[in-house]
Amino acid sequence: MIGIVMFIVALLMLLVGFPVAFTFGGVALIFGVFAEGPDMFAFMPFRIQSIMENTVLMAVPLFIFMGIVLQKTRLAEQLLESMGKLFGGVRGGLAISTVLVGALLAASTGVVGASVVAMGLISLPVMLKYKYDKSLACGTICASGTLGQIIPPSIILIILGDVLGIPVGDLFKAAVGPGLILIGVYVLYILIYTWLKPEAAPALPLDDDVASKGEQYRKALKAIVPPLALILVVLGSIFAGIATPTESSALGGVGAIVLAALYRQFSWKMVYDSALETVKVTAMVFAILLGATAFSMAFTYTGGDYIVEELLSDLPGGATGFLILSMIAILILGFFIDFVEISFIIVPILAPVADALGIAPVWFAILIAMNLQTSFLTPPFGFSLFYLKGVSPPSVKTVDIYKGVMPFILMQVAVVISILLFPEFYGLT
């Protein structure tokens, strides 16, 4: 039972607020030495070397760099302004444009924090100006910003591909359908909500500085085409088999620099700042990975994996019972800990059981990715909630954000259930 105690201690330390990487590494060291002695960590340098030589994980810093560069090009601002004018004449049009822009940013950057902050700074003041319901506005922005977790190129899909041993390109292809369904559900909800409560999202008045509808379309296309071109280059090269995800991430980095030049935002200072931010985020991810590697090694040596596998394999309902329980567990853990920790600690424990029960690995990975996306919205530690609160005006209270995200959490859970019940509809079996 040492492994189970170790797991509980690690979770308690995370809840108290200890740094994630040091928590996993420190707990592993203490319990590992207690159970097996210091010789247990003799192979740790070889595990670190294998992580350093993993070419799949090279895509993580490259996609992060691409997203940060695009954040600094005012891409989100131009997209929101143009699409807001296109949909402004429709009730809830600005909220719908926020969802669509969130999807485009997700497919071109994949950085949740950048998307939420950008839309919070640009879209929220406009929605509040035109008397949008605060909860609807906040919920739409938070949910749209998290689309980067499921729409390729997604950092979480790259991590899950490495953890589960699945080609990342297969995960990218499999995630397109669920991502589009989720976007459609969001838009449908906004349309129904504004039909039932017209005062919650009034139509925008016509913009006096735009001479014609045709000019609106031209301005919108000018803002939309460049990021769409980048999406086609990055994802198209993967789906067509021309490039691996790692190679396409390099294309994405170059494409982001080209877009920066097109938007006349290029400077060496911008490149330096973007690279510095990339190093910080990447260092955080890989520090957690190293701590998680030590933790999983100690957990395995102490026999914790056998206890978990035996417990989960004997669940009533077989594979279905296992999937339901594991999705509920991941959903609950998402309330308290980050998707990176769940991916590196929880998923490796569940993966052998899923394999033994004959569950399709791509289906399992997409279920986990969709579930982890919800963790960005769930109080009290949903990162999207913190991002938006940090840039929202004083009139927007925390309770407005919490109320706003609740319907979107339920929609995400509903889509996860649909993937669980009807995987053939999504082409995942």
ZISULSUL-V838663 format. One record per residue. N is the residue number from 1. PHI is phi in radians with two decimals (NA if undefined). OMEGA is omega as a letter, one per 40 degrees, with the letter a starting at -180 (NA if undefined). D_FIRST is the distance of its C-alpha to the first C-alpha in whole Angstrom. Layout:
n=<N:N>
phi=<PHI:PHI>
omega=<OMEGA:OMEGA>
d_first=<D_FIRST:D_FIRST>
//
This chain:
n=<1:2:3:4:5:6:7:8:9:10:11:12:13:14:15:16:17:18:19:20:21:22:23:24:25:26:27:28:29:30:31:32:33:34:35:36:37:38:39:40:41:42:43:44:45:46:47:48:49:50:51:52:53:54:55:56:57:58:59:60:61:62:63:64:65:66:67:68:69:70:71:72:73:74:75:76:77:78:79:80:81:82:83:84:85:86:87:88:89:90:91:92:93:94:95:96:97:98:99:100:101:102:103:104:105:106:107:108:109:110:111:112:113:114:115:116:117:118:119:120:121:122:123:124:125:126:127:128:129:130:131:132:133:134:135:136:137:138:139:140:141:142:143:144:145:146:147:148:149:150:151:152:153:154:155:156:157:158:159:160:161:162:163:164:165:166:167:168:169:170:171:172:173:174:175:176:177:178:179:180:181:182:183:184:185:186:187:188:189:190:191:192:193:194:195:196:197:198:199:200:201:202:203:204:205:206:207:208:209:210:211:212:213:214:215:216:217:218:219:220:221:222:223:224:225:226:227:228:229:230:231:232:233:234:235:236:237:238:239:240:241:242:243:244:245:246:247:248:249:250:251:252:253:254:255:256:257:258:259:260:261:262:263:264:265:266:267:268:269:270:271:272:273:274:275:276:277:278:279:280:281:282:283:284:285:286:287:288:289:290:291:292:293:294:295:296:297:298:299:300:301:302:303:304:305:306:307:308:309:310:311:312:313:314:315:316:317:318:319:320:321:322:323:324:325:326:327:328:329:330:331:332:333:334:335:336:337:338:339:340:341:342:343:344:345:346:347:348:349:350:351:352:353:354:355:356:357:358:359:360:361:362:363:364:365:366:367:368:369:370:371:372:373:374:375:376:377:378:379:380:381:382:383:384:385:386:387:388:389:390:391:392:393:394:395:396:397:398:399:400:401:402:403:404:405:406:407:408:409:410:411:412:413:414:415:416:417:418:419:420:421:422:423:424:425:426:427:428:429>
phi=<NA:-1.06:-1.07:-1.16:-1.08:-1.05:-1.10:-1.13:-1.07:-1.09:-1.10:-1.11:-1.15:-1.14:-1.14:-1.22:2.08:-1.19:-1.00:-1.07:-1.05:-1.25:-1.10:-1.13:-1.15:-1.17:-1.09:-1.08:-1.11:-1.13:-1.27:-1.15:-1.15:-1.13:-1.48:-2.16:1.62:-1.12:-1.11:-1.06:-1.66:-1.11:-1.61:-1.05:-1.04:-1.22:-1.16:-1.11:-1.10:-1.13:-1.17:-1.13:-1.60:-1.36:-1.24:-1.09:-1.23:-1.08:-1.18:-1.07:-1.12:-1.20:-1.22:-1.10:-1.06:-1.02:-1.13:-1.21:-1.07:-1.15:-1.08:-1.52:-1.70:1.08:-1.06:-1.07:-1.08:-1.19:-1.09:-1.12:-1.08:-1.20:-1.27:-1.08:-1.22:-1.15:-1.72:-1.09:-1.30:-1.77:-1.06:1.37:-1.09:-1.19:-1.17:-1.12:-1.11:-1.11:-1.11:-1.17:-1.15:-1.02:-1.16:-1.14:-1.13:-1.08:-1.31:-1.85:-2.21:1.26:-1.82:-1.09:-1.02:-1.10:-1.16:-1.13:-1.12:-1.06:-1.26:-1.15:-1.31:-1.78:-1.43:-1.06:-1.03:-1.18:-1.11:-1.18:-1.07:-1.69:1.12:-1.19:-1.03:-1.04:-1.12:-1.09:-1.09:-1.16:-1.09:-1.11:-1.15:-1.08:-1.17:-1.14:-1.15:-1.44:-1.07:-1.12:-1.36:-2.04:-1.42:-1.11:-1.42:-1.94:-1.08:-1.14:-1.19:-1.14:-1.13:-1.12:-1.06:-1.24:-1.15:-1.62:1.22:-1.96:-0.99:-1.10:-1.03:-1.11:-1.19:-1.06:-1.11:-1.19:-1.45:-1.11:-1.04:-1.00:-1.10:-1.16:-1.05:-1.11:-1.06:-1.07:-1.13:-1.04:-1.10:-1.07:-1.06:-1.09:-1.09:-1.16:-1.07:-1.32:-1.26:-1.31:-2.24:-1.01:-1.27:-1.32:-2.68:-1.18:-1.22:-1.41:-1.20:-1.11:-1.43:-1.18:-1.50:-1.89:-1.23:-2.63:-1.11:-1.08:-1.17:-1.04:-1.10:-1.13:-1.16:-1.15:-1.10:-1.10:-1.46:-1.56:-1.07:-1.00:-1.13:-1.12:-1.09:-1.12:-1.04:-1.11:-1.14:-1.25:-1.35:-1.07:-1.16:-1.30:-1.13:-1.42:1.37:-1.34:-2.40:-1.36:-0.98:-1.15:-1.16:-1.21:-1.15:-1.15:-1.06:-1.10:-1.08:-1.15:-1.08:-1.12:-1.11:-1.08:-1.09:-1.02:-1.16:-1.12:-1.47:0.99:-1.97:-1.33:-2.78:-1.19:-1.15:-1.08:-1.12:-1.11:-1.10:-1.14:-1.12:-1.12:-1.11:-1.08:-1.08:-1.10:-1.15:-1.13:-1.07:-1.10:-1.09:-1.36:-1.14:-1.12:-1.08:-1.15:-1.08:-1.16:-1.11:-1.11:-1.13:-1.14:-1.16:-1.15:-1.08:-1.22:-1.11:-1.51:1.47:-1.12:-1.15:-1.17:-1.09:-1.13:-1.10:-1.13:-1.13:-1.32:-1.23:-1.66:-1.17:-1.17:1.65:1.06:-1.08:-1.12:-1.07:-1.10:-1.10:-1.09:-1.14:-1.18:-1.18:-1.12:-1.10:-1.15:-1.06:-1.17:-1.09:-1.11:-1.17:-2.11:-2.22:-1.36:-1.12:-1.16:-1.09:-1.07:-1.14:-1.54:-1.92:-1.33:-1.06:-1.07:-1.29:-1.41:-1.02:-1.08:-1.18:-1.06:-1.14:-1.14:-1.51:1.34:-1.41:-1.02:-1.09:-1.18:-1.04:-1.08:-1.14:-1.17:-1.02:-1.14:-1.09:-1.11:-1.17:-1.16:-1.05:-1.10:-1.10:-1.29:-1.88:-1.41:-1.14:-1.63:-2.00:-1.14:-1.10:-1.07:-1.12:-1.19:-1.02:-1.21:-1.05:-1.16:-2.03:-1.50:-1.21:-1.04:-1.20:-1.59:-1.58:-1.03:-1.14:-1.12:-1.18:-1.05:-1.11:-1.18:-1.42:-0.98:-1.05:-1.25:-1.08:-1.10:-1.14:-1.12:-1.08:-1.10:-1.18:-1.04:-1.11:-1.12:-1.16:-1.16:-1.50:-2.26:-1.10:-1.15:-1.09:-1.61:1.20:-1.86:-1.96>
omega=<a:a:i:i:i:i:a:i:i:i:i:i:i:i:i:i:i:i:a:a:a:i:a:a:a:i:i:a:a:a:i:i:i:a:a:a:a:a:a:a:a:a:a:i:i:i:i:i:i:i:a:a:a:a:i:a:i:a:a:a:a:i:i:i:i:a:a:i:a:i:a:a:a:i:a:a:a:i:a:a:a:a:i:i:i:a:a:a:a:i:a:a:i:i:i:i:i:i:a:i:i:i:i:i:i:a:a:i:a:a:a:a:a:a:a:a:a:a:i:a:a:a:a:i:i:i:i:i:a:i:i:i:a:a:i:a:a:i:i:a:a:a:a:i:a:i:i:i:a:a:a:e:a:i:a:i:i:a:i:i:i:a:a:i:a:i:a:i:i:i:i:i:a:a:a:a:i:i:i:i:a:i:i:i:i:a:i:i:a:i:i:a:a:i:i:a:a:a:a:a:a:i:a:i:a:a:a:a:i:a:a:i:i:i:i:a:a:i:i:i:i:i:a:a:a:i:i:i:i:i:a:i:a:a:a:i:i:a:i:i:a:a:i:i:i:i:a:i:i:i:i:i:i:i:i:i:i:i:i:i:i:i:i:i:a:i:i:i:i:i:i:a:i:i:i:i:i:i:a:a:a:i:i:a:a:i:i:i:i:i:i:i:i:a:a:i:i:i:i:a:a:i:a:a:i:i:a:a:i:a:a:i:a:i:i:a:i:a:a:i:i:a:a:a:a:i:i:a:i:i:a:i:i:i:a:a:a:a:a:i:i:a:a:a:a:a:i:i:a:a:a:i:i:i:i:a:i:i:i:a:i:i:i:a:a:i:a:a:i:i:i:i:i:a:i:a:a:i:e:a:i:a:i:i:i:a:a:i:a:a:a:i:a:a:i:a:i:a:i:i:i:i:a:a:a:i:a:i:i:i:i:i:i:i:i:i:i:i:i:a:a:a:a:i:i:a:a:i:NA>
d_first=<0:4:5:5:6:9:10:11:12:14:16:17:19:20:22:23:25:24:25:23:23:22:19:18:19:19:15:14:17:15:11:13:15:13:11:14:17:20:21:18:20:23:23:23:27:27:25:27:30:29:29:32:34:33:36:34:33:36:37:35:38:41:40:39:42:44:43:44:47:48:47:50:53:53:52:50:53:56:54:53:57:58:56:57:60:60:58:59:62:59:58:54:55:54:51:51:52:49:47:49:49:45:45:47:45:42:44:45:43:39:39:38:39:42:43:42:44:47:47:47:49:52:51:50:53:55:54:54:58:58:57:54:51:49:46:47:48:44:42:44:44:40:40:42:41:37:39:38:35:36:39:40:39:36:34:31:32:32:29:27:30:28:25:25:28:31:34:35:39:37:35:38:40:38:37:41:42:39:40:44:43:41:44:46:44:44:48:49:47:49:52:51:50:54:56:54:55:57:58:54:55:59:60:61:65:67:67:70:70:69:72:71:68:69:68:65:64:65:63:60:60:61:57:55:57:55:52:52:53:50:48:50:50:46:45:48:48:44:45:48:46:49:46:42:40:40:44:44:43:45:48:46:47:50:51:50:52:55:54:54:58:59:58:60:57:56:56:55:53:51:50:49:47:46:44:43:41:40:38:37:35:34:33:30:29:29:27:24:24:24:21:19:20:18:15:15:15:12:10:12:12:8:8:7:10:10:8:10:13:13:13:16:18:18:20:23:26:24:25:27:24:21:24:25:21:20:24:23:20:22:25:23:21:25:26:24:23:25:26:25:22:21:23:21:17:17:20:18:15:18:20:19:19:22:24:22:24:27:27:30:29:31:31:27:28:31:29:27:30:31:29:28:32:31:29:32:34:31:31:30:30:31:33:36:37:37:39:42:42:42:46:47:50:49:51:47:45:41:41:44:41:38:41:42:39:38:40:39:35:36:38:35:33:36:36:33:33:36:34:32:34:37:36:39:41:40:40:36:36>
//
